[in-house]
């Protein structure tokens, strides 16, 4: 017959069992909470990795009329844009090396190097690339509305042409530059020009007719951004005939080398082809929007005196108004060595040839002999005197630039009416690569102080 445990022992067993059950529940709660916390930690880490590797770069950096441009697209184009500037810098550096003994060449090409290094500033390059992508998106949107497109075959032909390969044979260059008009200056205008004017040995204030010692300035590209920069490649668009034909196999090899070189700077083939496509679309749209351009444009023939200080500029202006000889004062005080002894004569210049501040003041003048108030540019203070003002035929290059300028103005107009939402966080994501080669950067450092260079203020056109 079983016996019941003592009353005290039974009570102890029940308490022990209850305690075990409480401990088990607490353990399960702790384990559950730990699992939840661990899961949250893993999720946060995973999200951070996904965000860093993917999501962060896929978000929109700008929205144009509802169309998103991702951070990745913008960064890829910014790297391409930087590479384009670096190739320009390399060409200027080679010219500096080639004509290093010519001070005028050093001034011109060295000045370009300094300008390009400034354009390579992370913020400036990032913003320029962003604005070009906005314009490119607007151009594509407008082209789509008008039924304008380019085929894969056209893109491939554009790539081949950019590389200098022409499947049907290299086009024969034709003379397209019209003759320059010969102006009939009045006696008043002729009196303002020196008796024996000579061409300036340096390009000044961007005048397209200025001549350098090597005449290479006009062929040197600028660091100014364009709507869609053309790819920087090893072949020219219209190469001179050579004994060795540029075969399709040679083109393929050159193209593969180009893409491989760009890949080292994280620039993809897709980016290169998109740039070619953008150029082709822009060309078609520009022809439809702008049409045939009247290649006669208003030009001015001006002279200037450049001095470093505002007070001196105003003093000279008063002396000229008081009757002192302009040519004498220009020769004595102007710091523009390229033309100070020719009365500061800059020849005929068109809009877009000069620095904006200088251009505005020059084209505001209307009567021969009229003087401007002192005008400040980054190079000092200018007094400008008008010799003549008239419509003149433009060169083929200047005419093409005029068409580009008109199209740029049209794009600016549609941009003003567009919805463009640029995200502020782009400043944190600007790529810093690629960078100038060390030997070019060393030369830039030597030329970086403006006072180390003679007072050139050229904005050379390509």
C-alpha positions in Angstrom: 0.0 0.0 0.0 1.6 3.3 -1.1 2.3 5.9 1.4 1.8 9.6 0.8 4.9 11.9 1.0 5.1 14.2 3.9 3.2 17.4 3.4 6.4 19.5 3.5 8.2 17.4 0.8 5.2 17.7 -1.6 5.2 21.5 -1.2 8.9 21.6 -2.0 8.5 19.6 -5.2 5.7 21.8 -6.5 7.8 25.0 -5.8 10.8 23.4 -7.6 8.7 22.5 -10.6 7.2 26.0 -10.8 10.7 27.5 -10.6 11.9 25.2 -13.4 8.9 26.2 -15.6 9.6 29.9 -14.9 13.2 29.5 -15.8 12.3 27.7 -19.0 9.9 30.4 -20.0 12.5 33.1 -19.3 15.1 31.1 -21.3 12.7 30.9 -24.2 12.0 34.6 -24.0 15.7 35.5 -23.9 16.4 33.2 -26.8 13.5 34.6 -28.8 14.6 38.2 -28.1 18.2 37.3 -29.0 17.1 35.7 -32.2 15.0 38.8 -33.1 17.9 41.1 -32.3 20.3 39.0 -34.3 17.9 38.9 -37.2 17.5 42.7 -37.0 21.3 43.1 -36.9 21.7 40.8 -39.9 19.0 42.7 -41.8 20.6 46.0 -41.0 24.0 44.8 -42.1 22.5 43.2 -45.3 20.6 46.4 -46.1 23.8 48.4 -45.6 25.7 46.1 -48.0 22.9 46.1 -50.5 22.5 49.9 -50.2 26.3 50.5 -50.6 26.6 48.1 -53.5 23.4 48.7 -55.3 20.5 50.8 -54.0 22.6 53.9 -53.2 23.8 54.1 -56.8 20.4 53.3 -58.4 18.5 56.2 -56.8 17.8 59.2 -58.9 20.4 62.1 -58.8 18.2 64.2 -61.1 14.6 63.9 -62.5 14.0 65.6 -65.8 10.3 65.9 -66.7 9.6 62.8 -64.7 12.5 60.8 -66.2 15.1 59.6 -63.7 18.9 59.8 -64.1 20.5 57.4 -61.6 23.6 58.1 -59.6 25.4 55.3 -61.5 24.6 56.9 -64.9 25.8 60.3 -63.7 29.0 58.9 -62.1 29.8 57.0 -65.3 29.4 60.0 -67.5 31.4 62.2 -65.0 34.3 59.8 -65.3 34.0 60.0 -69.1 33.9 63.8 -68.9 37.0 63.9 -66.7 38.8 61.5 -69.1 37.9 63.9 -72.0 39.4 66.8 -70.1 42.5 64.8 -69.3 43.0 63.9 -73.0 42.8 67.6 -73.8 45.4 68.4 -71.1 47.6 65.7 -72.6 47.5 67.3 -76.0 48.2 70.7 -74.6 51.1 69.2 -72.6 52.6 67.7 -75.7 52.4 71.0 -77.4 54.1 72.7 -74.5 56.9 70.1 -74.7 57.2 70.5 -78.5 57.3 74.3 -78.4 58.7 74.8 -74.9 61.3 77.3 -76.1 58.6 79.6 -77.5 57.3 81.8 -74.7 54.1 82.5 -76.5 53.3 78.8 -76.9 54.1 78.2 -73.3 51.8 81.1 -72.3 48.9 79.8 -74.5 49.2 76.0 -73.8 50.3 76.5 -70.2 47.2 78.6 -69.7 45.1 75.9 -71.1 46.6 73.4 -68.8 45.8 75.5 -65.8 42.2 76.0 -67.0 41.7 72.3 -67.5 43.1 71.5 -64.1 40.5 73.9 -62.7 37.7 72.2 -64.7 38.8 68.9 -63.1 37.9 70.1 -59.7 35.5 67.5 -58.3 32.6 69.9 -57.8 33.0 71.6 -61.1 33.4 68.5 -63.1 30.5 66.8 -61.3 28.2 69.7 -61.9 29.2 70.2 -65.5 28.6 66.5 -66.2 25.2 66.7 -64.4 24.1 69.6 -66.5 25.2 68.0 -69.7 23.2 64.9 -68.8 20.1 67.1 -68.1 20.5 68.8 -71.5 21.1 65.4 -73.2 17.9 64.0 -71.6 15.9 67.1 -72.8 17.3 66.6 -76.3 16.4 62.9 -76.3 12.9 63.7 -75.0 12.4 66.4 -77.7 13.8 64.1 -80.4 11.4 61.3 -79.4 8.4 63.8 -79.7 9.5 64.6 -83.2 10.1 60.9 -84.2 13.9 61.3 -84.4 16.0 58.3 -83.6 19.2 56.5 -84.5 19.6 52.9 -85.4 22.2 50.5 -84.1 23.8 50.6 -87.5 24.1 54.4 -87.4 25.7 54.1 -83.9 28.2 51.6 -85.2 29.0 53.8 -88.2 29.4 56.7 -85.8 31.8 54.8 -83.7 33.8 53.8 -86.7 33.9 57.4 -88.0 35.0 58.6 -84.6 37.9 56.1 -84.7 38.8 57.3 -88.2 37.6 54.2 -90.0 35.4 54.6 -93.1 34.1 51.4 -94.6 33.5 53.1 -98.0 36.8 54.9 -98.1 38.1 58.0 -96.4 36.1 61.1 -97.5 38.0 63.6 -99.5 38.2 66.9 -97.7 36.6 69.8 -99.6 37.3 73.5 -99.2 34.4 74.9 -97.3 35.8 78.1 -95.9 34.4 81.2 -97.6 36.6 84.1 -98.5 36.9 86.8 -95.9 35.1 90.0 -96.7 37.2 93.0 -97.3 35.9 95.9 -95.3 36.0 99.4 -96.6 36.9 101.4 -93.5 36.1 105.1 -93.3 38.9 107.7 -92.8 37.8 107.9 -89.2 38.2 104.2 -88.7 41.5 104.0 -90.6 42.9 106.8 -88.4 42.4 104.5 -85.4 44.5 101.7 -86.9 48.4 101.8 -86.7 50.1 102.7 -90.0 51.7 99.2 -90.3 49.5 96.8 -88.4 51.0 93.3 -88.0 49.4 90.1 -86.9 49.6 89.5 -83.2 52.1 86.8 -82.4 49.8 85.5 -79.6 46.1 84.8 -79.5 44.4 87.4 -77.5 40.9 87.6 -76.0 40.0 84.6 -78.0 40.2 86.4 -81.4 39.9 83.7 -84.1 42.1 85.6 -86.5 45.1 85.9 -84.1 48.1 83.8 -85.0 50.6 82.0 -82.8 54.1 81.1 -83.5 53.0 77.6 -84.5 49.5 78.3 -85.7 48.5 75.4 -83.5 46.3 77.2 -81.1 43.2 77.1 -83.3 43.5 73.3 -83.4 43.7 72.9 -79.7 40.5 71.9 -78.0 39.2 73.8 -75.0 38.3 72.7 -71.6 34.8 74.3 -71.9 32.1 71.7 -71.6 29.8 71.0 -74.6 26.3 69.6 -74.6 27.7 66.1 -75.4 31.5 65.8 -75.6 32.8 63.6 -78.4 34.8 60.5 -77.4 38.5 61.0 -76.9 40.2 58.6 -79.2 43.5 57.9 -80.8 42.4 58.5 -84.4 41.2 61.7 -85.9 37.7 62.1 -87.5 39.2 62.8 -90.9 42.8 61.4 -90.9 45.3 62.4 -93.6 46.1 59.7 -96.1 48.8 57.4 -95.0 50.8 54.7 -96.8 49.3 52.0 -94.6 45.5 51.7 -95.1 43.4 51.6 -91.9 41.7 48.3 -92.4 38.6 46.9 -90.6 40.8 44.6 -88.6 43.0 47.5 -87.6 39.9 49.5 -86.5 38.7 46.6 -84.4 42.1 46.3 -82.7 42.2 50.1 -82.1 38.7 50.0 -80.7 39.5 47.1 -78.4 42.6 49.0 -77.1 40.5 52.1 -76.6 37.8 50.3 -74.5 40.5 48.5 -72.5 42.2 51.7 -71.7 38.9 53.4 -70.7 38.0 50.3 -68.6 41.0 51.0 -66.4 39.4 54.3 -65.4 36.0 52.5 -64.9 34.6 53.9 -68.1 32.4 51.3 -69.9 31.9 50.7 -73.6 28.2 51.3 -72.9 29.0 54.9 -71.8 31.1 55.5 -75.0 28.4 54.3 -77.3 25.7 56.3 -75.5 27.8 59.4 -76.0 28.0 58.6 -79.8 24.3 58.0 -79.9 23.6 61.3 -78.1 25.8 63.2 -80.6 23.9 61.6 -83.6 20.5 62.4 -82.1 21.7 66.0 -81.4 22.9 66.4 -84.9 19.6 65.3 -86.4 17.6 67.4 -84.0 19.8 70.5 -84.5 19.3 70.3 -88.3 15.5 70.2 -87.8 15.4 72.9 -85.1 18.0 75.3 -86.5 18.0 74.6 -90.2 20.3 76.5 -92.4 22.2 79.2 -90.5 23.0 82.6 -92.0 26.8 82.6 -91.9 26.9 86.4 -91.7 27.2 87.7 -88.2 27.8 90.9 -86.4 31.5 91.4 -85.7 33.6 94.2 -84.1 37.1 95.3 -84.7 38.4 96.6 -81.4 41.6 97.7 -79.6 42.3 97.5 -75.9 44.7 98.5 -73.2 45.1 96.0 -70.3 46.4 97.1 -66.9 46.5 95.3 -63.6 44.7 98.0 -61.4 41.3 99.7 -61.6 42.7 103.0 -60.5 45.2 103.0 -63.4 42.5 102.1 -65.9 40.3 105.0 -64.9 43.3 107.3 -64.9 44.3 106.3 -68.4 40.7 106.6 -69.6 40.6 110.2 -68.4 43.9 110.9 -70.1 42.7 109.5 -73.4 39.5 111.5 -73.2 41.7 114.5 -72.5 43.4 114.1 -75.8 46.5 112.0 -75.1 47.5 109.5 -77.8 45.9 106.0 -77.5 48.7 104.2 -79.3 51.4 105.8 -77.0 49.5 104.9 -73.8 48.9 101.4 -75.1 52.6 100.8 -75.8 53.6 102.2 -72.5 51.0 100.8 -70.1 49.3 97.8 -71.6 50.4 94.4 -70.2 49.2 92.5 -73.3 52.6 91.9 -74.9 50.9 90.4 -78.0 49.5 93.7 -79.3 50.5 96.6 -77.1 52.8 98.0 -79.9 49.9 97.8 -82.4 47.6 100.0 -80.5 46.2 97.0 -78.7 44.6 95.9 -82.0 42.6 92.6 -81.7 41.3 92.5 -85.3 37.8 91.4 -86.2 36.1 89.2 -83.6 32.8 87.5 -83.4 30.5 86.8 -80.5 31.8 83.8 -78.5 35.4 84.6 -79.3 36.1 86.6 -76.2 35.6 86.4 -72.4 32.0 87.3 -71.6 32.7 90.5 -69.7 35.0 91.8 -72.5 32.5 90.7 -75.2 29.6 92.5 -73.6 31.5 95.7 -73.3 32.9 95.5 -76.9 29.6 94.8 -78.6 27.9 97.5 -76.6 30.0 100.1 -78.4 28.5 101.5 -81.6 30.5 104.4 -83.0 34.2 104.3 -84.3 36.5 105.7 -81.6 33.9 105.1 -78.8 35.5 104.1 -75.5 34.2 101.6 -72.9 34.4 102.2 -69.2 37.1 100.0 -67.6 36.1 96.4 -67.7 37.4 93.8 -65.3 38.2 90.2 -66.3 40.3 87.6 -64.6 43.4 89.1 -66.2 43.0 92.7 -65.2 41.2 95.9 -66.3 40.6 96.6 -70.0 39.8 99.9 -71.8 38.2 99.0 -75.1 38.1 101.2 -78.2 35.8 100.4 -81.2 37.3 100.6 -84.6 34.4 99.3 -86.7 31.3 97.2 -86.3 29.5 95.4 -89.2 28.0 92.1 -90.4 30.7 89.9 -92.0 30.8 86.4 -93.5 32.1 83.8 -91.1 34.6 81.0 -91.7 33.2 77.5 -91.9 34.4 76.8 -88.4 32.9 80.0 -87.1 29.6 79.3 -88.9 29.4 75.8 -87.3 30.1 77.4 -83.9 27.3 79.9 -84.6 24.9 77.0 -85.4 26.0 75.3 -82.2 25.4 78.5 -80.2 21.9 78.9 -81.6 21.1 75.3 -80.8 22.5 75.8 -77.2 20.3 78.8 -76.8 17.3 76.7 -78.0 18.1 74.0 -75.5 18.4 76.6 -72.7 14.9 77.7 -73.6 13.3 74.3 -73.3 15.3 73.7 -70.1 13.8 76.9 -68.6 10.3 75.4 -69.2 11.2 71.9 -68.1 10.8 70.3 -64.7 14.4 69.6 -63.4 14.8 68.3 -59.9 18.5 67.9 -59.0 19.1 66.1 -55.7 21.5 67.8 -53.2 23.3 64.6 -52.2 25.2 64.6 -55.6 27.9 66.6 -53.8 28.7 63.5 -51.6 29.0 61.1 -54.5 31.2 62.9 -57.1 33.9 60.5 -58.5 37.5 61.8 -58.2 38.9 59.5 -60.9 40.5 59.6 -63.4 43.2 62.2 -62.5 45.9 64.1 -64.4 49.1 62.2 -64.9 51.8 63.2 -62.4 54.0 64.9 -65.0 51.2 67.1 -66.2 50.1 67.9 -62.7 53.7 69.0 -61.9 53.7 71.4 -64.8 50.3 72.7 -63.8 51.6 73.4 -60.3 54.4 75.5 -61.7 51.9 77.5 -63.8 49.1 77.7 -61.4 49.7 81.2 -60.2 48.2 83.7 -62.7 51.0 86.2 -62.1 53.5 83.7 -63.3 52.0 83.9 -66.8 52.1 86.8 -69.2 48.6 88.4 -69.5 47.1 86.1 -72.1 43.3 85.9 -72.0 42.6 83.6 -74.9 39.5 81.3 -75.0 40.8 79.3 -78.0 38.1 77.5 -80.1 38.6 73.9 -81.3 
